[in-house]
C-alpha cells in the first residue's frame, strides 16, 4: 500500500469524501454495537446464556440478510450520494427512539424490532459505499482502494466500540451509560451525512441514472442480481470464500463472549467488557495488518492463492489460541483471524467490483452482504449451542479449522478449472516502485461470461 497507487487513490477528492463518510458512519456503528452489547450481554442482571448470545447477535446481523437484497436493487436505481446523505440522517433519528427503549430497560421484542429497523437502514449505506468505490477510483487501483477503505472502516468501527465502552464506564455504566453512548453514535451519523453531502449528485452513479422502481421491479432486480452472479463465477467464488471466513469469525465471537463471562471474569461484568474489548482491538489490528500486506502479496501470489493462504493459516492458528482458554490466547486468536479475514475480503471485493456490471453492482454487493452475514449468524449460533458455558471448546475449534481447509481447497480447485484470469493482479505500469496494482484484462475461455 505504498507508492504511486496509494498516492493516486488518496489524492482523489471523491475517494477522500467517500472514505470520510465511511469512517464517521462506521465509528458510529461501533458506538451503537458497544451500547447494545453492554446493555444485553454485560449487565449483572442479564446472564449470557448460549441462547441469549445467539439471539443477541442474530438481532444485530439479521437486517443485513432480510433487507440487503432490496437495498441492492434500489441503490442501482437511486443516486447513491442521495442514499448516503439521507440514510445517515434517518438512522440518526431512529437512534432517538432506540435510546428511549434502552432507557426504559426493555430487552425484549420491542428492542429487537427497533434494532432491526436501525440496522436495516445501515444496509443501504454500506452497500452504496461498496458500489460507489469504482466511480471514484481507477480500475488499476481498486485493490489498493479496497485495502484502504473497508479496512479503515473496520478499524473505525473497532475504535468506536472502544470509545463506547470507555464512555459508558466514565458516565457510571448501566443502562444510563448505554443511552449516552447512543447519543454519541447519533452525532457520528450526522457527521457522515454532512460529509456525503459534499459529493456531487451523479458522482457515485448509477451509470444509467435514476429510474422509478416498483415492488415487482425490486423483486425482479433481486433475481437478476442472482443470475448475474451465477454467470460471473470468479465473483461468486470470491464471495463464497469470504462466507467461509465469516462462519469461523462467528464461532470466534461466540467463544470469546462465553470465555470472558464464563471463564475469565464470571463475577465481574466490567472486567469482562475490558477483556472482550482487548480482543476486538486485536482483531482490528490484525485486519489492518492483513490490508497492508495484501496488495503486494496478492500481486506476487495471485489474489485467490493469497486469499486461501491467509485464510487457512490465520484461522488455523487463531483457533489454537481460542482453544487455550486464556486471555493471551483469546487476543492472539482474534488478531490472526482478523488478519486472514481482511486479506481475503480485500481480494474478494476487488474481484467482485471488476467482475460485475455497474448497473448490477449494488444488488450483487447486497447479496454479498446477505451471504456473509448469514454465514456469521450460522457460526455464532453453532458455537453458542455447541460450546460449554466457559467457551473452552477444542472440538468446535477443530471443526472450524476443517471447514476453512475444505473451503480453501474448493477455491483453489475451482480456480484451476475456471481461472479468474481476467482479474489477475499485475504491477502498476504507472510506477516503477511496485507500489500500485491494477486489474489487467485477459480473455479466458469462460462459459457464461457476458461481453
GISUL-V440401 format. One record per backbone hydrogen bond with DSSP energy under -1.0 kcal/mol. NH is the residue of the N-H (numbers start at 0). CO is the residue of the C=O. E is the energy in kcal/mol with one decimal. If there is no record, write none. Layout:
BEGIN
nh=NH co=CO e=E
nh=NH co=CO e=E
END
This chain:
BEGIN
nh=6 co=2 e=-2.1
nh=7 co=3 e=-2.8
nh=8 co=4 e=-1.8
nh=9 co=5 e=-2.6
nh=10 co=6 e=-1.7
nh=11 co=8 e=-1.4
nh=15 co=11 e=-2.2
nh=16 co=12 e=-2.4
nh=17 co=13 e=-2.5
nh=18 co=14 e=-3.1
nh=19 co=15 e=-2.4
nh=20 co=16 e=-2.3
nh=21 co=17 e=-2.1
nh=22 co=18 e=-2.9
nh=23 co=19 e=-2.3
nh=24 co=20 e=-2.1
nh=25 co=21 e=-3.1
nh=26 co=22 e=-1.9
nh=27 co=23 e=-1.7
nh=28 co=24 e=-1.8
nh=29 co=25 e=-2.2
nh=30 co=26 e=-1.9
nh=31 co=27 e=-2.6
nh=32 co=28 e=-2.8
nh=33 co=29 e=-2.3
nh=34 co=30 e=-2.3
nh=35 co=31 e=-2.4
nh=36 co=32 e=-2.7
nh=37 co=33 e=-2.3
nh=38 co=34 e=-1.6
nh=39 co=35 e=-2.7
nh=40 co=36 e=-2.6
nh=45 co=42 e=-2.1
nh=48 co=46 e=-1.7
nh=52 co=48 e=-2.6
nh=53 co=49 e=-2.4
nh=54 co=50 e=-2.6
nh=55 co=51 e=-2.8
nh=56 co=52 e=-2.1
nh=57 co=53 e=-2.1
nh=58 co=54 e=-2.3
nh=59 co=55 e=-1.5
nh=60 co=56 e=-1.5
nh=61 co=57 e=-2.9
nh=63 co=60 e=-1.1
nh=64 co=61 e=-1.1
nh=65 co=61 e=-2.5
nh=66 co=62 e=-2.3
nh=70 co=66 e=-2.4
nh=71 co=67 e=-2.4
nh=72 co=68 e=-1.7
nh=73 co=69 e=-2.1
nh=74 co=70 e=-2.4
nh=76 co=73 e=-1.6
nh=77 co=73 e=-2.3
nh=79 co=204 e=-1.9
nh=82 co=78 e=-1.7
nh=83 co=79 e=-2.2
nh=84 co=80 e=-1.9
nh=85 co=81 e=-2.7
nh=86 co=82 e=-2.6
nh=88 co=84 e=-1.4
nh=89 co=85 e=-2.6
nh=90 co=86 e=-2.4
nh=91 co=87 e=-1.4
nh=92 co=88 e=-2.1
nh=93 co=89 e=-2.3
nh=94 co=90 e=-1.3
nh=95 co=92 e=-1.2
nh=97 co=93 e=-1.9
nh=98 co=94 e=-2.7
nh=99 co=95 e=-1.6
nh=100 co=96 e=-1.8
nh=101 co=97 e=-2.3
nh=102 co=98 e=-2.6
nh=103 co=99 e=-1.4
nh=104 co=101 e=-1.8
nh=105 co=100 e=-1.8
nh=111 co=107 e=-1.9
nh=112 co=108 e=-2.6
nh=113 co=109 e=-2.1
nh=114 co=110 e=-2.6
nh=115 co=111 e=-2.3
nh=116 co=112 e=-2.1
nh=117 co=113 e=-2.2
nh=118 co=114 e=-2.7
nh=119 co=115 e=-1.5
nh=120 co=116 e=-1.6
nh=122 co=119 e=-1.0
nh=124 co=120 e=-1.1
nh=125 co=121 e=-2.3
nh=126 co=122 e=-2.0
nh=127 co=123 e=-1.8
nh=128 co=124 e=-2.2
nh=129 co=125 e=-2.0
nh=130 co=126 e=-2.5
nh=131 co=127 e=-1.7
nh=132 co=128 e=-1.1
nh=134 co=131 e=-1.9
nh=135 co=132 e=-1.6
nh=136 co=132 e=-1.0
nh=140 co=137 e=-2.0
nh=141 co=138 e=-1.6
nh=144 co=140 e=-2.6
nh=145 co=141 e=-2.9
nh=146 co=142 e=-1.6
nh=147 co=143 e=-1.4
nh=148 co=144 e=-3.0
nh=151 co=147 e=-3.0
nh=152 co=148 e=-2.4
nh=153 co=149 e=-2.4
nh=154 co=150 e=-2.7
nh=155 co=151 e=-2.6
nh=156 co=152 e=-2.4
nh=157 co=153 e=-2.4
nh=158 co=154 e=-2.8
nh=159 co=155 e=-2.6
nh=160 co=156 e=-2.2
nh=161 co=157 e=-2.5
nh=162 co=158 e=-3.1
nh=163 co=159 e=-2.7
nh=164 co=160 e=-2.4
nh=165 co=161 e=-2.4
nh=166 co=162 e=-3.3
nh=167 co=163 e=-2.5
nh=168 co=164 e=-1.9
nh=169 co=165 e=-2.4
nh=170 co=166 e=-2.0
nh=171 co=168 e=-1.3
nh=172 co=167 e=-3.0
nh=176 co=172 e=-1.6
nh=177 co=173 e=-1.6
nh=178 co=174 e=-1.9
nh=179 co=175 e=-2.0
nh=180 co=176 e=-2.1
nh=181 co=177 e=-1.8
nh=182 co=178 e=-1.6
nh=183 co=179 e=-1.5
nh=184 co=180 e=-1.9
nh=185 co=181 e=-2.1
nh=186 co=182 e=-1.7
nh=187 co=183 e=-1.9
nh=188 co=184 e=-2.0
nh=189 co=185 e=-1.9
nh=190 co=186 e=-2.1
nh=191 co=187 e=-2.0
nh=192 co=188 e=-2.0
nh=193 co=189 e=-2.2
nh=194 co=190 e=-2.4
nh=195 co=191 e=-2.3
nh=196 co=192 e=-1.6
nh=197 co=194 e=-1.6
nh=198 co=195 e=-1.8
nh=204 co=201 e=-1.4
nh=208 co=205 e=-1.6
nh=210 co=76 e=-1.2
nh=217 co=213 e=-2.4
nh=218 co=214 e=-2.3
nh=219 co=215 e=-2.5
nh=220 co=216 e=-2.5
nh=221 co=217 e=-1.9
nh=222 co=218 e=-1.8
nh=223 co=219 e=-2.4
nh=224 co=220 e=-2.3
nh=225 co=221 e=-1.9
nh=226 co=222 e=-2.4
nh=227 co=223 e=-2.8
nh=228 co=224 e=-2.3
nh=229 co=225 e=-2.1
nh=230 co=226 e=-1.6
nh=231 co=227 e=-1.2
nh=232 co=230 e=-1.0
nh=235 co=231 e=-2.0
nh=236 co=232 e=-2.6
nh=237 co=233 e=-2.1
nh=238 co=234 e=-2.3
nh=239 co=235 e=-2.2
nh=240 co=236 e=-2.2
nh=241 co=237 e=-1.6
nh=242 co=238 e=-2.1
nh=243 co=239 e=-1.8
nh=244 co=240 e=-1.7
nh=245 co=241 e=-2.2
nh=246 co=242 e=-1.8
nh=247 co=243 e=-1.6
nh=248 co=244 e=-2.8
nh=249 co=245 e=-2.5
nh=250 co=246 e=-2.0
nh=251 co=247 e=-2.2
nh=252 co=248 e=-2.4
nh=253 co=249 e=-2.2
nh=254 co=250 e=-2.5
nh=255 co=251 e=-2.3
nh=256 co=252 e=-2.5
nh=257 co=253 e=-2.3
nh=258 co=254 e=-2.5
nh=259 co=255 e=-2.5
nh=260 co=256 e=-1.6
nh=261 co=257 e=-2.9
nh=262 co=258 e=-2.0
nh=263 co=258 e=-3.0
nh=264 co=259 e=-1.3
nh=271 co=267 e=-2.0
nh=272 co=268 e=-2.3
nh=273 co=269 e=-2.0
nh=274 co=270 e=-2.3
nh=275 co=271 e=-2.5
nh=276 co=272 e=-2.6
nh=277 co=273 e=-2.0
nh=278 co=274 e=-1.9
nh=279 co=275 e=-2.5
nh=280 co=276 e=-2.5
nh=281 co=277 e=-2.1
nh=282 co=278 e=-2.2
nh=283 co=279 e=-2.2
nh=284 co=280 e=-2.2
nh=285 co=281 e=-2.5
nh=286 co=282 e=-2.3
nh=287 co=283 e=-2.2
nh=288 co=284 e=-2.4
nh=289 co=285 e=-2.3
nh=290 co=286 e=-2.1
nh=291 co=287 e=-2.2
nh=292 co=288 e=-2.2
nh=293 co=289 e=-1.5
nh=296 co=292 e=-2.2
nh=297 co=293 e=-3.3
nh=298 co=294 e=-1.4
nh=299 co=295 e=-1.8
nh=300 co=296 e=-2.8
nh=301 co=297 e=-2.0
nh=305 co=301 e=-2.5
nh=306 co=302 e=-2.2
nh=307 co=303 e=-2.5
nh=308 co=304 e=-2.5
nh=309 co=305 e=-2.8
nh=310 co=306 e=-2.6
nh=311 co=307 e=-2.8
nh=312 co=308 e=-2.1
nh=313 co=309 e=-2.1
nh=314 co=310 e=-2.5
nh=315 co=311 e=-2.1
nh=316 co=312 e=-2.2
nh=317 co=313 e=-2.2
nh=318 co=314 e=-2.5
nh=319 co=315 e=-1.2
nh=320 co=316 e=-1.4
nh=321 co=317 e=-2.1
nh=322 co=318 e=-2.0
nh=329 co=325 e=-2.2
nh=330 co=326 e=-2.5
nh=331 co=327 e=-2.5
nh=332 co=328 e=-2.7
nh=333 co=329 e=-2.2
nh=334 co=330 e=-2.1
nh=335 co=331 e=-2.2
nh=336 co=332 e=-2.5
nh=337 co=333 e=-2.3
nh=338 co=334 e=-2.1
nh=339 co=335 e=-2.3
nh=340 co=336 e=-2.2
nh=341 co=337 e=-2.2
nh=342 co=338 e=-2.2
nh=343 co=339 e=-1.8
nh=344 co=340 e=-2.3
nh=345 co=341 e=-2.5
nh=346 co=342 e=-1.5
nh=347 co=343 e=-2.5
nh=348 co=344 e=-3.1
nh=349 co=345 e=-1.7
nh=350 co=346 e=-2.1
nh=351 co=347 e=-2.5
nh=352 co=348 e=-2.6
nh=353 co=349 e=-1.9
nh=354 co=350 e=-2.5
nh=355 co=351 e=-1.8
nh=359 co=356 e=-1.6
nh=363 co=359 e=-2.1
nh=364 co=360 e=-2.5
nh=365 co=361 e=-1.8
nh=366 co=362 e=-2.4
nh=367 co=363 e=-2.5
nh=368 co=364 e=-2.4
nh=369 co=365 e=-2.5
nh=370 co=366 e=-2.7
nh=371 co=367 e=-2.4
nh=372 co=368 e=-2.1
nh=373 co=369 e=-2.4
nh=374 co=370 e=-2.2
nh=375 co=371 e=-1.8
nh=376 co=372 e=-2.3
nh=377 co=373 e=-2.4
nh=378 co=374 e=-2.4
nh=379 co=375 e=-2.6
nh=380 co=376 e=-2.9
nh=381 co=377 e=-2.7
nh=382 co=378 e=-2.2
nh=383 co=379 e=-2.6
nh=384 co=380 e=-1.9
nh=385 co=381 e=-1.9
nh=386 co=382 e=-2.4
nh=390 co=387 e=-1.9
nh=396 co=392 e=-2.2
nh=397 co=393 e=-2.2
nh=398 co=394 e=-2.3
nh=399 co=395 e=-1.6
nh=400 co=396 e=-2.0
nh=401 co=397 e=-2.2
nh=402 co=398 e=-1.9
nh=403 co=399 e=-2.0
nh=404 co=400 e=-2.5
nh=405 co=401 e=-2.4
nh=406 co=402 e=-2.5
nh=407 co=403 e=-2.6
nh=408 co=404 e=-2.4
nh=409 co=405 e=-2.4
nh=410 co=406 e=-2.2
nh=411 co=407 e=-2.2
nh=412 co=408 e=-2.4
nh=413 co=409 e=-2.6
nh=414 co=410 e=-1.9
nh=415 co=411 e=-1.7
nh=416 co=412 e=-1.6
nh=417 co=413 e=-2.7
nh=420 co=418 e=-1.3
nh=422 co=419 e=-1.9
nh=423 co=420 e=-1.3
nh=425 co=437 e=-1.4
nh=427 co=435 e=-1.4
nh=430 co=427 e=-1.4
nh=437 co=425 e=-1.4
nh=439 co=423 e=-1.6
nh=445 co=443 e=-1.7
nh=448 co=445 e=-1.3
END
